[in-house]
Amino acid sequence: MMSPPGMDKPPVADTLHRLFRPVSADLERVEVELAQSAPSANPLLSEIGDYLFRLGGKRIRPALLLLGHRLFAPPSDEAVFWAAMVESIHTASLIHDDIVDGSDRRRGQTAVHVRWGSNITVLLGDYLYIRTILRSLRTRRHGLIDVLADVTAKMVEGELIEASWRGRTDIPEPVYLDILDKKTASLFAGACRIGAEIGGASPAQAGDLEAFGRRLGLCFQIIDDWLDYSGDAAALGKPVLSDLREGRATLPLIRCLERLTEPDRETLRKAAGRVAAGDAAAVPEVLDKVRRTGSLEATFKEARRSAAEAGSSLEGMPAGDAREALAGLVAVVLERNK
């Protein structure tokens, strides 16, 4: 049974703050590292960088790395450094995503490309990617560098694959799930892998923790899909069907189309096309069809399956606060309302 978004639950930020308590001091140090990632020699780059990192965020990815490390070892400067590198890669990806998607807002604030223009913002995203990889290379930790570089390549590849399907509703579900794996889940998985390896986990434990991150990342993105059709616009901070308005067919629509006869499928595709073209009058038609076919329930079931698999991957991890926090994070991701 689905949990209604936000019902009798504390705000997500408060819950995450509580869950991340075992690594809260390290997360504060990550913020210092991120500030150092913001360029300072050039006044324009310094201004944009300061604005960018002030936007903040949930910091789930660095927390995953720090908690994964804490499973096997005490706090370390190395874990803090790599957590900041992971978040820097994530931030660079968001800069580019907002330009590609035409998103005007990010974390409740004006998107960087709206304030400074797309040309400068693309270069800033490139700069952050390259600077992060360069700082990582200086550590000479080649195994960790390989993980970070591989994740970065996958994220860009996922964006390219998604762009090739933009404006189409006939994307196969396996292709769509592969996009989610590359764009979102790969960085969750990479953060967990790096944390485990720094902490001295066995190869089997590092593999299990990486699998945990991948399944958690898939759950995270599938819930995003679900909320885009079932959530409240005020809580989300954006209109429902935002993905469809940007030309992206996501899992609820894909599952709905699979369940329809060809005439009804064609009708829904036309309605989806009108939404993508900016026709707000077509939104209720798409929502009604998706909801009446049980596609939202099917989407949530897929998220719940990924969450269960993530939880199973923790079974061989050392007991303690870090493991409890990771298990709690699965529940937060599954039940969040924005």
N, C-alpha and C positions, 0 to 999 in steps of 0.2 A: 504494500500500500504506500502511495506517495505521501511524503510529508509536505503539507502546504508551506510555501516559502514564508519564512519569517514568523510563523505562528508560535507564540510563547517561547521564542528563542532570543538570547542576547545578540547584539550586533556582532557580525562576523569579526570585525576588528578586535572587539573585546575578547572574543573566544580565542582568536589567534594569539593575542597578547598573553593570555593565560597558558595556552599550550606551549608557547615558545619560551616560557620562563626558564627552563633549564639552560637555554643558550642566549638569554636576553642580553647579558653583558657582551657576549661575542657579537651579537647583532648590532649593538651600538658601535662597536669597533668597525664593523662592516661599513656603516655609514661614513666613518672617517675615511676608509679606503676608497669608497665611492666618490667622496669629495675630491680626492686626489686624482681620480679618473677624469674629472672635469678639467678641460684645458685652462691654463692661467696665463700663458705668455701673450696670447692674442686677446685683446679686450672683448671682441665680439664672441669668440669661442668661449671665453670665460663666462660671459653674461648668459649665453644659452645653456652652457653646462650647469651653471648654478641653478638656473630655472628648472632644468630638466630633472636634476636629482632632488630638488625641493618638492617635486610632485609626489615623491614617496611611492607607496604601493604596499601590498600585503607582505612582500619580502618572503614569499613562500619558498622560492628556489634557494636562496642562501640559507634559509632555516633548514631546509631538507639536507643540505650539505653539512651544516653544523651538527644537526641531530644525528645524521648518519655517522659522522666522525665521533660524536660523543658516545655512541654505542660501544666503541672499542677503545677509546683513549680519552685522556683529560684534555681540556682546552689547549689550543696551540695557535701561535701566530700564523702558521702555515694554513690552517683551516680557515681562519678569518680572511686571509688573502684570497684563497681560491673561491670562497663564498662571494666575495666582492667581484671577482672575475666573472662568475656565473651570472650575477645580477647585472653586470655591465653588458654582457652579451644579450641578455633579455631586454634591457633598456634600448640597446641599438636596434633590436628587432622590432620593438614597438614604434620607434621613430619611423622606420620604413613602412611598417604595416599601416600606420595612420595616413601616410601619403598614398599608398596603393589603394586603400579602402575609401579615401576621401573623408576620413573621420575628423570632425572639427574639435572634438573634446577628448581629453585623456585624463582619467582620474579626477573628473569634475572641473578641470581647468582647460583653458584654451590649448589646443594641440600646438606643438612646437612649430610645425610647418605653417600654421595659420598666422602665427606671430612674426616669423622670420622668413617665410617663403619656402617653397619646396626645394629650390635649387640648393640653398644653404643647408637645409635640413637633411637632404640626401647625403651631402658631404659630411655633415656632422655624424650621421649614422655610420658611414664608412669609416670615419676617423675613430669612432669608439670601437668598432670591430677590430680595426688594425692595431690600435693602441692596446686593447685588451690582449690580443694574441701576442703582441710584442712583449708586454709585461710578463706574460706567462712563459714565453720563451726564455726569459732571463733567469728563470728558476732552474732550468736544465732538468726539470721533472718531465722527461719525454713521454712517459706513459700517460700522465695527466694532461699534458699538452695535446696528445693525440685524441683523448676523449673530448676535450673542449673544441678542438678544431673540427672533429668529425660531427659533433652536435651542431656547430655553426653551419657547416655545409648542408646538413640535413634540413635545418630550419629554412635556409634559402631555397633549397630544392623544393620543400613543401610549399613555400610561397609561390614558386614558379608553376608547380603543378596546379595549385588552386587557381592561379591567374588564367591558366589555359582552359579551365572549365567555367570561368566567370560568365554569368548570363545564361547558363544552361541548367536545365532541371533533370537531365538524363544521366547525371553522374552516377556510376555504379557505387554501391555501398562500400565494397572493398577498396576502391580508389579513394573514396572520401575518408575512410578510416586510416588509410595510409597517410593522407595529408595531415590528419590529426596527430598521428604518431610522429611525423617529421616535425611539424610546426610547434607542437606543444609538448608531447610526451617525451621526446628525445632529450629536452633540456632538464625535465624532472628526473629522468633516468640518469643523465650524465652527472647532475648534481649529487645524486645518491652514490653513484659509482666513485666519484672523486672523494667524497667524504669517507667512504668505507676504506678506500685504498690509503688515504692519508692516515687513517686510524689504525691501520695494520690488520684489517680483516683478512680472513682466508679468501682464496679465490672463489670458493663456493658461497661464502657469506656476501662477498662483494657482488657476485652475480645475482643472488637473491634480492639484495637491496636495490640493485639496478632494476630488476623486474618490478619491485615494489613501486619505484618511481615512475616507471613506464605506465603501469596500470593506474596509478593515481593521476598521472597526467591525462590519460584518456578519459578517466572519470570526470576530471575537472572540465575538459572541453565539451564532453557530451552534456554535462549539466548546463554549460553555457548555451548549447543548442536548445536544450529543453526550456530554459528560462526565457529564451528569445520568443518562444511561443506561449509559455504558460505564466511568465512572470508579470510583475506590475511595473509599468513604465516609470513610476515615481521611485520605486526601490532600485530599479536597474539604472536609473539616470540616463536612459535613452529610450526611444520608442520601441515597442515590440516589433518583431520582424525586421530588426535592423540589418541582419545578415542578408535577408532576401532583398531589402531595399538597395543593398550594395551589390546585388547580383549573385549572391552565394546561396545555393541550395544546401541546407544542412539536414541532419539526420531525421528530425520529425517530418520534413517534407519528403525526403527520400523514402522513408518507411510508409508514408501515406500513399505515395504514388504506386508503391508495390502492391497495395491492397485494393486498388480501384480497377474497375473495368476500363477498357481503352477509351470509350466516350467520356467517362467521368475524369479519366486521367488527362485527356486533352483539355477539358474544361478547366481543371485545376492549373494546368500548365499556363493557360492563357491568363488566368487570374494572377498567377505568380508573376508572369511577365508584366502585367499592369502595375503590380506593386513595385517591381524593380524599376519601372518607368516613372514612378512617383505618384501613381494613382492611389491615394489614401482610401478611396471608396472600395477598393478591392481587398483591403486588409481583412475585414470581417468575413468575407467569403473564404479566404484561405484559412483563417483561424478556425472557422466552423468546420471545414472539411477535415482538417488535421485532427481536431479534437474529437469529432464524431467517429472517426475510423479507429480510434484507440492507438493512434501513432504516438501520442505523448506518453501513454503508459508504456508502450514498447521501447521508447527512447529512454525513459527513466529506468526500465528494467535492464537495459544495456549498461547504463551507468552503474547501477547497483551490482551487476555482475563484475564489472571492472573493479569496483570497490572491494568486493569479496575476495577477488584474486589478489588485490594489493594486500589485504589483511592476511591472507594465507602466506604471503611471502615474508611476513614478519615473524612467523612461528619459530624460525631457527635463530632469531636475533637474541643477544643477551638481554636479560630482564633489567628494568630500571626506568628512570624518568624519561630517558630519550625514547625508548621503545613505546612507552605509554603515550608520549606526545605524538609520535608518528601514527599510532593507531587512532588517536583522537583526531588527527588531521584528516584521516579518511572520512570520518563521520562529518566533519565540518564541510569538506568539499562536496560530499553527497547531499547535504541538507542546506547549503547556502542559498540565499535569496537574491544575490547580485554578484 
